[in-house]
Amino acid sequence: MEVKPFETIVREHGPAVLRVCRAVLGPQDAEDAWSETFLAALRAYPALAPGANIQAWLVTIAKHKAIDVHRAAGRRPVPLGELPEPSGRSGHQTGGPGNPGPGGTENFNPLWAALKTLPQRQREALAYHHLAGLSYAEVAVLLGGTEAACRRSAADGMKKLRSLNLEESR
Amino acid sequence: MPHELQLLTEQEAAEDAVLQHLHVRLAAAAADTGVLDVAYTVVGTPVGELLLAATPAGLVRVSFACEDHDAVLAVLAERISPRILKAPDRLQQAAAQIDEYFAGARRSFDLPLDLRLTAGFRRSVVENLRNIGYGSTATYSAVAALAGSPGAVRAVGTACALNPLPVVVPCHRVVRSDGSTGGYRGGPAAKRLLLNLEAAA
């Protein structure tokens, strides 16, 4: 099996890894985590076993980078009441092609805001399973604990998200 | 457009912009930390889209669209390194000189070249091609003599056909002794266009 140019890996998996980073870290730290993830992946890429599950490999790296970001930021309380404005990105993003400009999607995103209200573990279980497409067995390896516990965390998180959405749409 | 749909496309556009910006940032960080083994870009020219690829040592590959850029990148991944990113920064100079060449404003390329994709006799042919001046041509047998093997006319043909740096290393200036253009990696039409361009300048 031939090794794909790394450019292909970025194009194929970049969007999913960004979604995972956002769900786990929120929009502000997600871009740093994404950059660190792909830089580390590029460094290690030639040694990757042929036929490896690339998405799972990238998500594992992203998970470690997310831990780094958390450490760097110190222990944060789980944000409840106050939701951070995801405006940090607009600074270095001006005039990008297709950028809808101020007032576009730089605004508050209800999904990310809702994810922020979940406990870290539920958020991660949700992100790794539903956004990254990892099996619960793989999620259990990443998060520690049993497959069943990860399944429950994701289900609990999903239930909470659904209830939030219902409240909002009323 | 219904509001939800419009929001969705706006979100996708914003997402694309973020990913594009992240890609640029990744390419820069990779180059800075020395893990970008091959950078490439694609430039539009009168002979179609040219893929330009460079290692830190210099320009390593120029390829025509008819060679299939994806296939070319796959070969580079195998023969040099899979650490390949689209990173136009490393190729700014090369792209500018290609532009000038096709505008008739440049007669020779002044770029660091990485000739690692060619070796042995083929490499000595490729190195000799650089001595054929702008606007002039040489026959395959003359190049064979220049490379020190007057009998190796067919091997010169192969070396030209496999020149990793067409346009920049002017294998298009090698023609048949009957005056016809002969084969070319980018197709006979591209070869004729390059010869005409140089004849007109």
Contacts between the chains, C-beta under 8 A, distances in Angstrom:
chain1	res1	chain2	res2	distance
A	2	B	74	6.0
A	2	B	77	7.1
A	2	B	78	6.0
A	3	B	77	5.5
A	3	B	78	6.9
A	3	B	82	4.4
A	4	B	74	7.4
A	4	B	77	6.7
A	4	B	82	6.8
A	5	B	38	7.8
A	5	B	73	4.6
A	5	B	74	6.8
A	5	B	76	7.1
A	5	B	77	4.6
A	5	B	82	5.8
A	5	B	84	3.9
A	6	B	82	5.8
A	6	B	83	5.5
A	6	B	84	5.5
A	6	B	85	6.0
A	7	B	40	7.8
A	7	B	73	7.1
A	7	B	84	5.4
A	7	B	85	5.2
A	7	B	86	5.4
A	10	B	23	6.4
A	10	B	26	7.0
A	10	B	85	7.1
A	14	B	19	5.4
A	14	B	22	7.1
A	14	B	23	7.3
A	15	B	15	6.9
A	15	B	19	6.3
A	18	B	15	7.6
A	18	B	18	7.0
A	18	B	19	6.5
A	18	B	22	7.3
A	31	B	18	7.0
A	31	B	22	6.1
A	34	B	22	5.6
A	35	B	22	6.1
A	35	B	25	5.6
A	35	B	26	6.0
A	35	B	29	6.6
A	38	B	22	7.8
A	38	B	26	5.1
A	39	B	26	6.3
A	39	B	29	5.3
A	39	B	30	6.3
A	39	B	33	7.1
A	39	B	35	7.4
A	42	B	26	7.5
A	42	B	30	5.5
A	42	B	35	5.4
A	42	B	36	7.6
A	42	B	83	5.7
A	42	B	85	7.6
A	43	B	33	7.7
A	43	B	35	5.0
A	45	B	82	5.8
A	45	B	83	6.1
A	46	B	81	6.3
A	46	B	82	5.8
A	46	B	83	6.5
A	89	B	18	6.9
A	92	B	21	7.0
A	93	B	17	6.3
A	93	B	18	7.0
A	93	B	21	6.2
A	96	B	17	3.6
A	96	B	18	8.0
A	96	B	20	6.4
A	96	B	21	6.1
A	97	B	16	7.7
A	97	B	17	6.5
A	97	B	20	7.1
A	98	B	13	3.8
A	98	B	14	7.6
A	98	B	16	5.5
A	98	B	17	5.5
A	99	B	13	6.8
A	99	B	14	6.4
A	99	B	17	4.6
A	100	B	10	4.6
A	100	B	13	5.9
A	100	B	14	6.1
A	104	B	10	5.1
A	104	B	13	7.7
A	104	B	14	5.8
A	105	B	7	7.4
A	105	B	10	5.2
A	105	B	11	4.6
A	105	B	13	8.0
A	105	B	14	4.1
A	105	B	15	7.9
A	106	B	14	7.0
